[in-house]
Amino acid sequence: MLLSLGMFSACSSSDEIDNESDVLNNLTSIDEGDSFVVLSDFFKTTFATEGEEAFDFKNNLSNEENPCIAINNEEDFKEAYTGDLNLPAIDFSKYTLIIGKIYLSAGTFIDNMSIKQTNPAKTTLYINCIIDTTPGGGYIGIMYWGYYWKLFPKFNASKINVEINSEYGKVDNSKKR
């Protein structure tokens, strides 16, 4: 018990304040506006739930160590997408597009995402999920790949770490897609 008390006292609030001063970017996703609507329509088709055949992004999303990619220019967007649809126009001078996937249990839905960047080499995408507690909301034991995309204010990153937080609650129908 004494050892565990020592571990807790090693992390003081002054350490947390020092770490917060190292944050370069603390970004929330853009969930409205013309760019969002155009991308939303595009990804509803591209990330169709009727089977994997509709998912036409390069296999770089199958890499477990790098489950998402940051796209910062039109050339990278064209290179990442291997399908036949016309790509939506994005102002990459203002925005970064994140595309990725996570393994979810049935009845779990992505609620929101944010990015914290302490330097270009240390960027973390935080994904908050809700496990639906609505009666009949999920099926125990069924797992699936959940593909996601988000538009963020412009940032640069060499690699993105992904941290997932799950909590129980009722899920808004708009998130059930």
Secondary structure as the mmCIF struct_conf table of DSSP 4:
data_model
#
loop_
_struct_conf.conf_type_id
_struct_conf.id
_struct_conf.beg_label_comp_id
_struct_conf.beg_label_asym_id
_struct_conf.beg_label_seq_id
_struct_conf.end_label_comp_id
_struct_conf.end_label_asym_id
_struct_conf.end_label_seq_id
HELX_RH_AL_P HELX_RH_AL_P1 LEU A 2 SER A 9
TURN_TY1_P TURN_TY1_P1 ALA A 10 ALA A 10
BEND BEND1 CYS A 11 CYS A 11
HELX_RH_AL_P HELX_RH_AL_P2 SER A 13 SER A 21
TURN_TY1_P TURN_TY1_P2 ASP A 22 ASP A 22
BEND BEND2 LEU A 24 LEU A 24
STRN STRN1 ASN A 25 THR A 28
STRN STRN2 ILE A 30 ILE A 30
BEND BEND3 GLU A 32 GLY A 33
HELX_RH_AL_P HELX_RH_AL_P3 ASP A 34 THR A 46
TURN_TY1_P TURN_TY1_P3 PHE A 47 PHE A 47
TURN_TY1_P TURN_TY1_P4 THR A 49 GLU A 50
HELX_RH_3T_P HELX_RH_3T_P1 GLU A 52 ALA A 54
STRN STRN3 PHE A 57 PHE A 57
HELX_RH_3T_P HELX_RH_3T_P2 ASN A 59 SER A 62
TURN_TY1_P TURN_TY1_P5 GLU A 64 GLU A 65
STRN STRN4 CYS A 68 ILE A 71
BEND BEND4 ASN A 73 ASN A 73
HELX_RH_AL_P HELX_RH_AL_P4 GLU A 74 ALA A 80
STRN STRN5 TYR A 81 TYR A 81
BEND BEND5 GLY A 83 LEU A 85
HELX_LH_PP_P HELX_LH_PP_P1 ASN A 86 ALA A 89
TURN_TY1_P TURN_TY1_P6 PHE A 92 LYS A 94
STRN STRN6 TYR A 95 SER A 105
TURN_TY1_P TURN_TY1_P7 ALA A 106 GLY A 107
STRN STRN7 THR A 108 ASN A 119
TURN_TY1_P TURN_TY1_P8 PRO A 120 ALA A 121
STRN STRN8 LYS A 122 ASP A 132
BEND BEND6 THR A 134 THR A 134
TURN_TY1_P TURN_TY1_P9 PRO A 135 GLY A 136
TURN_TY1_P TURN_TY1_P10 ILE A 140 GLY A 141
STRN STRN9 MET A 143 PRO A 153
BEND BEND7 SER A 158 SER A 158
STRN STRN10 ILE A 160 GLY A 169
HELX_LH_PP_P HELX_LH_PP_P2 LYS A 170 ASP A 172
HELX_RH_3T_P HELX_RH_3T_P3 ASN A 173 LYS A 175
#
